[in-house]
Amino acid sequence: MKKVLLPLLAVAIVGVTGCKKEEDDHNHVTITVDEPTNGAVIPLTTADDVHIHIEFVFEEEAHGIEVKLHPEGDENDLIIDYDAHGHETEITFMQEVDLSSYPAGTEFHLEAKACLDHDCNESETAEIHFELGQ
């Protein structure tokens, strides 16, 4: 009986330890919004060519990213609505946007989201705000 129970107990312990390790291993990401910076005031004279630059650096492979830009308080006016699936460890998002149709003083909300698992049940988000000035 001991000869049967001991191997079964060893398998059970290894199985529980294996599951515990999987639960503790999580992907992590660093999201850096390089341009514009948080709180930046973009001169109206250059609003027709605003550079958006975001870096996503994953510890493990990426499972997807989302980038959204809209005027503050108006999520229906999506200037950028980008969604991509990929498996790289580093993703760079860059896009030029024309904000010249908005008046000075308009505040914008830029949000970057990174999916840490395939179904995007776990994610990290970074967001900034900037505005158009005179």
N, C-alpha and C positions, 0 to 999 in steps of 0.2 A: 504494500500500500504506500509506503514511504517513497518507493522508487517512482511511483506514478504521481503522487502529490507534489514532490519537490520540483520536477520539471514544469508541471502546470503552474505552480506558484512563481517560478522564475519567469515564465512566459507572461504571466499576468502582471508582474512587477515591471518588466520591460515594456509591455503594452501601455501601462498607465504612465510610465515615465515618458514614453514616446509621445503620447497625446498631450501631456503637460508641456513638453518642449514646443510642439506645434502651436499651442495656444499662446505661449510666451513670445514666439517669433512673429514680429509684425514688421511690415514694410514701413519705412519712414521717408519723408520727403522734405526738402527745403525749397520753399518757393520765394524767389527774390524778384520784386518788381523794380527793375532798373530804371525804367522811364515810363511815364513821368514819376517823380517822387511824390510821396504822400504830402499833401498840403501845397503842392506846386501851383503857381499862378502862371498860366500860359498866356502870353500876350496875344491879343486879338489879331495882331498883324501876322502872326505865324500859326493861327488856328487852322489854316487850310492844310497843314502838314504836321500833325502831331504824331510823334513816334511812340509806339507802345512796345515795350521790350520786357519780357518776363522769362526768367530761368527756372526750370523745374529740375531738381537733382534728387533722384531716388536712391535709397540704399540697395534696393532690389529693383527688378524691372518695373516700369510704369504699366498701368492698366488703362490709363486714359486721362485726359485733361479737358478742362472747360475754361473758357475765358469769356467774360461778359462785361460790356461797357454800356452804360446808359446815364442819362441825366439823373441826378439825385432825385428820388421820389417818383420817377416815371420808368418803371421796369418794362413797360410796353414799348418804349422807344429804344430798342436795342440797336446800338451802333455797331457793336461787335457781339456776335453770338457764335462762338467757335467751340466745337466739340470734336475731339479726335481720340482715337484709340491707338495705342502703340505699346511696344514692349522694350523701349530703350531705357537706359538709366539716366540719361540727360536729354531734356527737351527744351529747345529755345523757341519761344513764340515772339515773332516780330511782325508788326503791321503798322502802316501809316494810315491815319484817319483824318478826315476833313471835318472839323468842328466849326467851320466858319459860318454855318447857318444858325448857330446859337448866339444869343446876345452875351455881351460882357456880363460877368457875375454868375453865369450858369455854372453850377457845381456838378461834377461828374463822379460816378461810382464805378470803379474798376475792380472786378472780382476774378480771382484765379483759383480754380479748384483742381486738385489732383486725386485721382482714385487710387487707393492703396491695395485694393483687391479687384478681382475680375468683375464682380457684380457691383462694385462701387458702394458696398455696404459701409466701408471705412474710407474716409477721405480727409484731406487737409485743405483749408481754405486760407487765402491771403486776400486782403482787400485794402484799397487806398481810395482817397478822395483828392481831386484836384479841381481847379476852376479856371475859367477864362477871365482874364483881366483886361484892362484898357490898353 
